[in-house]
Structures are given as structure tokens and as C-alpha cells.
Amino acid sequence: MSEETRDSNGTLLADGDTVTLIKDLKVKGSGGVTLKRGTVVKKIRLTGDPDEIEANVDKVRGLVLRTEFVKKA
């Protein structure tokens, strides 16, 4: 992996980390599901893109989150 994946505060992220959302996010294509600020997302997976991570949340599986909206828990 050429670039490091970092959260909104600049903290290095790794596979399996737990992150917290820092903003309410509407999930496209999910029938109007909104993830609230403060939602804890466990066991993230890094993608090839340093600006995105993959995660599973209660209502949504295979979710791709932008790292600018998360902080390491």
C-alpha cells in the first residue's frame, strides 16, 4: 500500500480498527437510512484508496465511508 489511510484528525487507521462518525451521514441507496454522529463502526477494512474505508453497520452491509467523516475511537 503506497499511501497511509488517516482519519479526520490525522490518526493512522489499520484493518480492524474501530471508528466513530463525526457527522450525520445519509446512506445513498439504502431507503433513507441516516447514520447519526457518534455511531461506532467496528472492524473497518482498508481499501486501495486512502480516502475511503469499508465497514458494516447495523442496518447497512458493505458500506464505504470517507475518512474525512470518521475519527479513531
C-alpha positions in Angstrom: 0.0 0.0 0.0 1.6 3.2 -1.1 -0.4 5.8 0.9 -1.4 5.7 4.5 -5.1 5.9 5.5 -5.8 8.5 8.1 -8.9 9.7 9.9 -10.2 13.3 10.1 -7.7 14.1 12.9 -4.7 12.6 11.0 -4.5 9.4 13.1 -3.3 6.4 11.2 -6.0 3.7 10.6 -5.5 0.0 10.2 -7.7 -3.0 9.3 -9.9 -4.0 12.2 -9.8 -0.6 13.9 -12.9 1.0 15.5 -14.0 4.5 14.3 -16.7 6.9 15.3 -18.7 9.1 12.9 -18.2 12.9 13.3 -21.2 13.9 11.2 -24.7 12.6 10.4 -24.5 10.8 7.0 -27.3 9.9 4.7 -26.6 6.5 3.1 -27.4 6.5 -0.6 -29.4 3.6 -2.0 -30.5 2.4 1.4 -34.1 3.6 1.5 -33.4 6.7 3.6 -31.1 5.3 6.3 -29.2 8.0 8.2 -26.2 7.2 10.3 -26.0 9.6 13.3 -23.0 11.4 14.6 -21.3 9.3 17.3 -22.2 6.0 15.7 -19.4 3.5 16.4 -18.2 1.4 13.5 -16.2 -1.7 14.4 -13.8 -3.8 12.3 -13.2 -1.4 9.4 -11.4 -2.6 6.3 -8.9 -0.5 4.3 -9.4 -0.1 0.6 -6.8 0.7 -2.0 -8.0 4.4 -1.7 -6.5 6.3 1.3 -9.7 8.5 1.4 -12.1 5.5 1.9 -12.7 2.6 4.3 -15.2 -0.2 4.1 -17.4 -1.1 7.1 -20.5 -2.9 8.2 -23.1 -1.0 10.3 -26.3 -2.4 11.9 -28.6 -1.5 9.0 -26.1 -1.4 6.1 -23.6 -4.0 4.9 -20.6 -3.3 2.7 -20.7 0.4 3.4 -17.9 2.7 2.0 -17.1 5.6 4.3 -15.0 8.7 3.5 -12.2 9.0 6.1 -12.9 12.8 6.4 -16.1 11.8 8.3 -14.6 9.4 10.9 -12.2 9.6 13.9 -10.5 6.7 15.5 -12.3 5.5 18.7 
